[in-house]
Amino acid sequence: MDLFQGIRNSIDTRLNARVEYESRIASKDTILDIGGRNEQSKSNQRLRQLSTNSKAKIVSTDIIDDYHPDIVDDICSSNVGSETYDAIYCNAVLEHVKDYEAAISNIHRILKPGGELFIYVPFAWCFHDQMDFHRFTFSEVNRILKSFSKHKLFLPDGKGYGGVFWQTLTFYEISRFPRLWSLLSTCTNILFTIPIAIKFVVHQAKSNNEPKISFREYRFFYTHLFLNHGFCGWAVK
């Protein structure tokens, strides 16, 4: 059995890869922040914090005009012009749209050739909005990015299975204390290595005719892909 569903080469296994990919997006000349509300939003502040380009222009869109975005727009039926932006940032938005495949198609259309995309989508996350429609596996993130010339999947952070454990245990209140959440998640993931090691030995004994997998990859799968609060993707048009 292929734990990685045949897409191991598309996965960046570095625990801190997110910042690198987000920084690439944030440092482009023109950035479309989909679902970004306005210039006071967390996503806008995040992009400005990570940008190395002092001339970067961030344009926010949102379907709700009360948020006062730069552009009122529905990414599923977007009116934004084709090939108009160097980068698109789409953080925790696709679970809220009715047709996320249409959204991805429009994102591809809006990007300039060579333009880059960052997305984050939830997997194991609580119901959090009246327009909360979808959850995404890592293999689904891979599938929806196949229309791009190049793409990578990576982790939202290093919390993984332990992070979800503490979210559930605290009814998601732990996310209000990020440092404590990270510490508890790390400790839980370390402890979780013991049953993973036992499972790995059993798996290797039974997989006589299957390609062998390293313990590092096996542990990565069960700590970060088997159950995580979400997944990230980066793509180039």
C-alpha positions in Angstrom: 0.0 0.0 0.0 1.3 3.4 -1.0 0.8 5.7 2.0 1.5 8.8 -0.1 -1.0 7.9 -2.9 1.6 8.1 -5.6 2.4 11.7 -5.0 5.4 11.5 -2.7 7.5 13.7 -5.0 4.9 16.5 -4.8 5.2 16.7 -1.0 7.7 19.1 0.6 8.2 17.3 4.0 10.0 20.2 5.7 8.0 21.2 8.8 8.7 25.0 8.3 8.3 25.1 4.5 5.2 27.3 4.7 7.0 30.5 5.5 9.3 30.1 2.5 6.4 29.6 0.1 4.3 32.4 1.6 7.3 34.8 1.4 7.6 34.0 -2.3 4.0 35.1 -2.8 4.3 38.1 -0.5 7.3 39.5 -2.4 5.7 39.6 -5.9 4.8 43.0 -7.4 1.1 42.5 -7.5 -0.8 40.1 -5.1 -4.5 39.3 -5.1 -5.6 38.4 -1.6 -8.7 36.3 -2.2 -11.2 36.5 0.7 -8.8 38.9 2.3 -11.5 41.4 3.5 -9.4 44.6 3.5 -6.0 46.1 4.3 -6.6 45.6 8.1 -7.1 41.8 7.8 -4.7 39.2 9.2 -3.9 37.9 5.7 -2.9 41.4 4.5 -0.7 41.9 7.6 0.8 38.5 7.1 1.8 39.3 3.6 3.3 42.6 4.5 5.3 41.0 7.3 6.8 38.4 5.0 7.4 40.6 1.9 10.9 41.6 0.8 9.4 43.8 -1.8 8.7 47.4 -0.6 6.8 48.1 -3.8 4.5 45.1 -3.5 0.8 45.9 -4.1 -1.8 43.8 -2.3 -5.3 43.9 -3.6 -8.0 42.3 -1.4 -11.2 40.8 -2.6 -14.2 39.5 -0.7 -17.8 38.5 -1.6 -19.1 40.6 1.4 -19.1 44.3 0.6 -19.5 45.3 4.3 -15.9 44.3 4.8 -14.9 47.1 2.3 -12.5 45.1 0.2 -10.6 46.7 -2.7 -12.8 44.6 -5.0 -16.1 42.9 -4.2 -15.8 39.6 -6.1 -16.9 36.0 -6.0 -13.9 33.9 -7.0 -16.2 31.2 -8.3 -17.5 33.5 -11.0 -14.8 36.2 -10.8 -14.9 39.4 -12.8 -11.1 40.0 -12.3 -9.3 40.3 -15.6 -7.3 37.4 -17.0 -3.5 37.3 -16.5 -3.5 40.4 -14.3 -1.7 39.4 -11.1 1.8 38.0 -10.3 0.6 36.1 -7.3 -2.5 35.0 -5.5 -2.9 34.3 -1.8 -5.9 32.2 -0.8 -5.7 31.4 2.9 -8.6 29.4 4.5 -11.1 30.4 1.8 -11.9 27.4 -0.4 -13.8 25.7 2.3 -16.3 28.6 2.2 -17.0 28.6 -1.5 -19.7 26.4 -3.1 -17.6 25.4 -6.1 -13.9 25.3 -5.3 -13.0 23.8 -8.6 -14.5 26.8 -10.4 -12.5 29.0 -7.9 -9.2 27.2 -8.8 -10.0 27.6 -12.5 -10.5 31.4 -12.1 -7.3 31.6 -10.0 -5.4 30.0 -12.9 -7.0 32.4 -15.4 -6.2 35.5 -13.3 -2.6 34.6 -12.7 0.0 35.9 -15.2 2.2 33.3 -17.0 4.7 32.3 -14.3 2.5 33.6 -11.6 2.4 31.8 -8.3 -0.4 30.7 -5.9 -0.5 29.9 -2.2 -3.5 28.1 -0.6 -4.3 26.8 2.8 -7.4 24.5 3.2 -8.7 22.7 6.4 -8.8 19.0 6.9 -9.6 18.3 10.6 -11.1 21.6 11.7 -14.3 22.4 13.4 -17.4 23.8 11.7 -16.8 27.6 11.9 -19.1 29.5 9.6 -22.6 29.3 8.1 -20.8 29.1 4.7 -18.5 26.2 5.7 -18.9 23.6 3.0 -15.7 21.5 2.4 -12.7 19.7 3.9 -9.6 18.7 1.9 -7.3 15.7 2.1 -3.7 16.2 1.0 -4.4 14.1 -2.1 -7.3 16.4 -3.1 -5.0 19.4 -2.7 -2.7 17.7 -5.1 -5.5 16.9 -7.6 -6.9 20.5 -7.8 -3.4 21.9 -8.5 -2.6 19.6 -11.4 -3.7 22.3 -13.9 -0.6 24.3 -13.0 2.8 23.7 -14.5 4.4 23.0 -11.1 3.1 22.5 -7.6 4.1 21.4 -4.1 2.1 20.3 -1.1 3.4 21.1 2.4 2.3 21.5 6.0 0.6 24.5 7.6 3.0 24.1 10.6 4.7 21.4 12.7 1.7 20.6 14.9 0.2 17.7 13.0 -1.5 14.9 14.8 -0.6 16.3 18.2 -2.1 19.7 17.2 -5.4 18.1 16.3 -5.4 16.1 19.6 -5.1 19.3 21.7 -7.6 21.2 19.5 -10.2 18.5 20.1 -9.4 18.1 23.8 -9.8 21.9 24.4 -12.8 22.4 22.0 -10.4 24.4 19.8 -9.6 27.0 22.5 -5.9 26.0 22.4 -5.5 27.9 19.1 -5.8 31.1 21.2 -2.4 30.2 22.8 -0.1 29.4 19.8 3.1 28.9 21.8 1.5 26.5 24.3 -0.3 24.7 21.4 3.0 24.2 19.6 4.8 22.9 22.7 2.0 20.4 23.6 1.7 19.3 20.0 5.4 18.6 19.7 5.5 16.6 23.0 2.4 14.6 21.9 4.0 13.9 18.5 7.2 12.6 20.2 5.2 10.3 22.4 3.1 9.2 19.4 6.4 7.9 17.8 6.3 4.8 20.1 3.0 3.3 18.7 4.1 4.4 15.2 7.4 2.5 15.6 5.4 -0.7 16.6 3.0 -0.2 13.6 6.0 0.3 11.3 7.6 -3.0 12.3 4.4 -4.8 11.7 3.8 -3.1 8.4 7.3 -4.0 7.2 6.9 -7.6 8.2 3.7 -7.9 6.1 4.8 -5.9 3.1 7.0 -8.6 1.5 6.4 -7.7 -2.1 5.8 -3.9 -1.6 8.4 -1.2 -2.0 10.0 -0.5 1.4 9.4 2.8 3.1 11.8 4.5 5.5 10.7 5.0 9.1 11.2 8.7 8.7 8.6 8.8 5.9 6.3 6.4 7.8 6.4 8.6 10.9 5.9 11.8 8.7 2.8 10.3 7.2 1.2 9.2 10.5 2.2 12.4 12.4 1.4 15.0 9.7 -0.7 13.6 6.8 -2.8 11.0 8.4 -4.5 13.7 10.6 -3.7 17.4 10.4 -5.8 20.5 10.8 -5.1 21.4 7.2 -2.8 21.4 4.3 -1.0 24.0 2.1 -0.2 24.1 -1.6 2.0 26.3 -3.8 1.7 26.3 -7.6 3.1 28.1 -10.6 1.1 28.8 -13.7 
